[in-house]
Amino acid sequence: MRKSRFSERQIIGVLKQVEAGQKVKDVCREHGISQGTYHRWKSKYGGMSVSDAERMKELEAENRQLKKLVADLSLDKQMLKEVLDRKW
């Protein structure tokens, strides 16, 4: 996945500028982003504080690690079942 050139702190700052009363078009032009990018950020980060966004990032990383662990354990279980089911 491509890394954004904006940090969560910067993204939330952009969203707060619009909440403060600036027009979306002007904020997007100022930061060099499209309006589609702004709306995607708003759907993901809208209403969050910086600490919430950092916590979400940590939880996503932990979730990714746990999913990998479950996949490895499922594969090990499948292999053990196959070995035990063989006729000796």
C-alpha positions, 0 to 999 in steps of 0.5 A: 500500500502506498504511503501518504505524503501527509501524516495523520496530524496534517490530515486532521489539521486540514479537516479542522480548517474546513470545520473552522469555516474555510471553503473546501475548494480553497483548503484543497488548493492550498494543500495541493489535494483534490476534493475527492481526497478531502472527502475520503479523509473526512470519511476516515478521520472526520471527528477524530483527534490526533490521539484517536488517529494514532491509536487507530493506526496502532490498532490496525497494525495489531489487527494485521499482526493477529490476522497473520498469526491466525492464518499461520495457526490455521495452516499448522492445524490443517497440516496436522489433520492431514498427517493424522488422517493418513492410513499407516 
